[in-house]
Amino acid sequence: MKAFLILEDGTVFEGIHIGADREIISEIVFNTSMAGYLEVLTDPSYAGQAVCMTYPLIGNYGICREDMESIHPWPDGFIVRELSRIPSNFRSDLSIQQFMEENDVPGIAGIDTRALTKILREKGTMNGMITTDEAFCPEEILPKLKAYTTGKVVEKVSCREKYVVKPAADIAENGPLSGSARFDREAYERGEREPRPALVKELNGAGLKVALLDLGAKANIAHSLAERGCEVTVYPCSTTAEEIIASEPDGIMLSNGPGDPKECTQIIREIKKLYDTEIPIFAICLGHQLMALATGADTYKMKYGHRGGNHPVKDLMTGRVYISSQNHGYVVDMDKLDPKVAVPAFVNVNDGTNEGLAYTGKNIFTVQYHPEACPGPQDSRYLFDRFIQMMRRENADERGGAIHA
């Protein structure tokens, strides 16, 4: 069946329909990752967007549910050059076509994704429609495309109730409570799902309790802390600062998430209250932006954003450059940053945009990219260890030098 991708500037791509049989209007973005399409599809940060994969062949290793970053896909649509119909992988549970149909995700294949990416890079991110209607009327469609906004999507992707992710030490000692190795947020909430035992590493976070504010969190954020021995309590985005503080966590994580950070007005107010405490805080992506807004800085929308697994970032504290996984369309404005509040800690080597902040006089640091990767390189996973060291130091100070364990 024919399918069409119509951009708000009037450009039309003709291809082949894939996935669910329905029409969508969405913001069109591109991702430059060469692998990890399942993690891209199940990343809540893509809510309200349709994703174009620049790598030409997608789906060749199928779908392995264990690798999902959330319970289902979040993008409105999926755009590829060629979709592999027959996966070759002993871990594969089903094909990507079956997965898209199962989860009601429409898409288009067979278009020149290089040409589409060049348009988005030159003109900037724009809205578009995926349709199978060969009699579409551009005069009727283009006003709808221009009017589309992603809206408040954080509330859509956040968990509904808090749940606890057990530390890997408990899993290693007692074994999993359930037989399934697949990620299932609902099972987490019932207490029937644990971190992947295969990820158990040095348990330098043993005994520490972390509150994770779910703004659209990828599963591997909680896994990365749990595999280091932390007990992670995941809170819905609507949770008040008072509730989190009352739980007496050793540290607070602010997760990634979708949409325009400035629309999260109530969440920003609660984050300011968290900032005013002495609890160590580590924030990723949207959480990084919201912390900046909560402390008087500003954000702006980028021309086409950073989305992929090959972005070089320089750690200004060590001088080292790391290859990072990224997915964001907004960035903190360095021209409006008060150095008395925060200073740049990381910078993008390609375009010089901010990739992280260290907060003056506070046990708070934030990054724009994804140290938990999935998909992408694991170069910057050391940031979780830095967060754990920060929590350890804070506990030592509070207890007169005795490390809390």
N, C-alpha and C positions, 0 to 999 in steps of 0.2 A: 504494500500500500504506500502511495506517495505521502510525503509529509513536507511541511514548509516551516521554515524559521523566518519570521518577519521582524526586523529591527525597527525601532522607532524613527530611525533616519530614512526609512523607506527601503532599505536593502532587503532582498528576499533570497534565501537559500532553499533550493529544492533537494530533498533527500528521500530517505526511506523511513517509514514509521517503525519505532521500536517501543517496547514496554507497553504500558497501559494505553488503552484507546480513549483518550480524552484530550481536550484542548486546554492550554494553560497560558497565562500571561505572567511574566516574572522578570526579575533583573538578571541579565545575562553576564556571567563572569567566566573567567578561564583559569584552569589549574595546570601547571607545568610539570606535575609529578609524572614520572615514567612508570610507576607502579603504585599500588595502594588505592585503587579505585573504590574498593569496598569501604575502606576507612573514610574516604572522601564522601561517599554516598551516605554514610551513617554519622557524619559529623554534624551536630546540631547547629554549628555556625553557618551552615548553608541554607537554613530555613529562609524562605522568601526569595531564593535565587535558583536559577537554572545553570548548571555547570557544564562548561565545554572543556573536555580533556584534550590537551594539545598533543599528547602522545597518540600516534595514529591507530594502534590496535589495542582495544580494550575488551577485557573479559576472557582472555586466553587461559587464565588459571581458575576461572569460575568464582563461586561464592563460598567462602568458608565462614559459617556463622560465628565461630569462635573468635574471629578477628573483628567483629562488628564493634564500633565505638558507641553505639546506642541501640535501642531495641528495634528501630526501623529507620529507613532512609528519611532524610529531611529536605533535600532539594526538591523544588517544584518540578524540575525536568533534567534530562541528561542528554548531552550533545557529544557525539563521537564521529570520528572518520570512518572506522570500521568496527563493528561489534562481532566478537567471536561467538559463534553459536554453539560450538562444541568445546567445552573446557577440558584441559589436560592437567590434572592435579589430583593426587590421591586424597587430598584433604577436602576437595570440593564437595559441597552439599547439593548444589544446583547451578544452573547456568545464570548468567547475569540477566538474560531475557526473562527467564522464569522469575527471578528475584524482582525485577521491575514490575512484572505483571502482578505478582503476589502482593506487592506493596503499593500498587496503583500509581507508579511513577511513569509518566509518558516521556518519550524522547524522540530524537531524530538521529539517523546515521547516514553516512554516504555524502556528507557535505565537506567542503574544503575548510577544515578547522583552522588551518594556517591563515587563510584569508579572513576568517571570522576574528581570529585573535589579533591580526594586524589592524582591523577596523577598531576593535575595542581599545587597543593600545594608542592608536592615533586620535580617535574621537572620544575615548573614555568609555567607562561602563555605561551601558544603556539598557533599556527595557526591551523585551521582545515577546513574541507569541510563537508557540509551537502548535500547529494545527494540521489536520488531514483534510480540511475543507478546500477542495480545488477551486471553488467558486468564491474564495474570500475577497472581500472588498477593502482595499487599502484605505480608502477615504473613511470608512467606518472604524477600522482597526487602529489606525495611527493615533487618534485622540485618546483612545483607551490605553494605549501603550504609554503615552506621555503622562497620563494621569496616575499610573500605577505607582504605589509605594509599598515597601515591605511591611510597614506598620510596626506595631509593638510585638515582636516575635519572641522576646525572651520569656515571657509568661507562657508561651505556647510550648517551648522546648524544655522548660525546667521540670524537675520531678514534682509530684503533687504532695508527697509526704516525706518527712525525713527518714533516712535509713542509715544503717551502720555497715561499713565495709571492714571486716575483721582483718587484723594484721596477719601477715604471711606466717609468722611464728606459730600462731594458733592453728593455721591450716596444716603446716608441716608436722605439728605434734599430734593433732587430733584427726586430721583428714577432713575432706570436704563433707558438708552436711547433705549435699545432693549429688546425684550421679552425673548431672549434666555439666559439661565444661564450657558451655556456650553462655555468652553474656546475655543477661536478662534483667533489666532494671526492676521489673515487677517482682522477680524472685529476690533481688537484693532487698527490696522493701519488706518482703516477708521473712527476711533473714535466712534464705535458703540458697544464697549464692555468694561465693567468695572469690578473692583474687586468684588468678591462674597460678597454681602451685609451681609451674615451670619457671615462673619469673622470680622466685625467691632468691634474694641476694644477701649481702651482709646486712644484718638487722641493726643498723646504726640508729634507727628511730624507735627501737623497742621501748614501750612504756609511754610513748608520746601520743597525745590525743589531738587530732586535727579536725577543725570544723571547715568543711568545704561548702561554700555558697554556690549552688548550682545555677549558673546563668545560661546553661547550655553545655554542660561539662562533657567532654569526651571521657569514656570509661577509663582510659589509661592514666588520667590524672590521679584518680583514687588508687588505681593499681600501683602506680609508681611510688606512692606513699606507703601503701599497705605492704608492698614487697620489701620495704625497708624497715618494717616492723611497726609502723604507726597504725593506730586505730582511727578510722576516718568516719566521721558522721557527716552525711550529705544533707544539706538543708535546701528547701525550695527557695526560689528567688524572692518570694514575698516574706520571708522570715525577718523578724525585727532584729535589730542589733542587740536589744536587751536579752532576747532569748539565746542568742549565740554566746553573749558574754556570760550569761548566767550558767551556762554549761561548763565554764572554766576550762576552755581548751588551751593547750600549750601553744597552738598556732592556728592561724586562719588562712585558708586558701580562697581566692576569688577566681572563678573559672573563666574559660573562654565563653563565647556566646555570639549570637547573631544580631544584626541590625545596627541602627544608629545609636551610639551610646547616649546621646543627649535626650533621647526619648525615655530613658530609664530614670525619670526624675525621683521617684520614691526610693528606688534602690540606691541612688546616689546619696540621698539624705541618710540612709541607714549606714552606708559605707563610711560617711564622715564620722559617725558615732564610733565605728570600729577603729578608725584612724586615731581618734582621741584617746583610745586606751593605750596601754603599754604592751598589748599582745602582739607578738611577731606576726607579720602578714606577708604572704607571697601571692602575687596576682599575675594572671596570664591573660593576654589578648584583651578581650572585652573588659575583664577585671582590671587590667592595667589602665585602660582608658577611663573607666569609671572612678578609679582611685584618683587619677589626675583631675577629673572634673570635680570630684568631691573636695579637693584641696585648692580649688581656684584656678586651675589651668584650663586649657581649651583643647578641643579636637576639631579636625576637619576631614572631609571626605577626599580620598585620594582619587587620582584620575582613573586608575584601573586596579589599584590595590596590589597586594602581594599574596599570591596563592600558589603554593608549590613546595617541593622538598629540596630546593637547591639555592636558598638565599643566604649569602654570607653576612654574618653579624660579628662585629668586634666588641669584645668585652673590654670596656675602658679601664677596668680595675687591673686586669692582667695583661692587656695588650694582645691577647690571643684572638684569632679569628676562627669562628665556628660556622659550619654549614648547618642551616636551620630549616625546620618545617614551618611554613607560615600560611595563614588564612585570615586576611583582614582587609577591609576596604576603608577604614578610618585610621587616623594616626594622631598622636598628641602633638600640639603646636609648640615647638621649642621657643618661639618668639614670645610666648605668653607664659612661660614657666618661671616662677619665682625661685631663685636659687636658695633662698632662705627656707623654702619648703622641700624642694627636691632638685637633684642634679642628674644630668644624663649618665646612665651606666652602660648602655649598649647603643650602638649605632649601625645602621645598615650600610654596608660597604659599597653597594651599588649606587644608591641615590642619596645617602646621607640622612635619611629620615630616622627619627628616634625609634629605638627598639627596646628601651627599658629605662627605668628610673630608680635611683636610690634616694630615699627620703631622709632629709637632714635631721639628725637627732632622734631618729625613729628606727625601730627594728622592722623596717618595711623596705622591700624591693619588688619591682614589678618588671615584667618582660612582655613585649608585644608578640613574640613568636612562641613556638610550642616546644618546650623542653621534653614533653612526653612523646613527641613525634607522632607516629601512627596516622598517616604514613610519613616516612621521612627518616633522616639521619638521627642518630642518638648522641651526637656530639655534646649537646648541652644538657644532658640528663644530670650532670653534676650540680645543677641549680637546685635540685631536690635535696641533695646532700648539704648544700649551703644553707637551705632553709632549715634543715634539721639541726645543723650546728648553731644557727641563730636561736632556735627554740631551746637547745641545751644551755647555751650561754645565759639566756634569760632566766631559765630555771635555776641555774647556779647562782646568779645574782640575787634572786629572790630568797634563796635558801642559804645564803652566806657561804657559797662556794661548793655546797653539796649538789651534785648533779642529780636531778630528778629522773628516776627510771622506773 
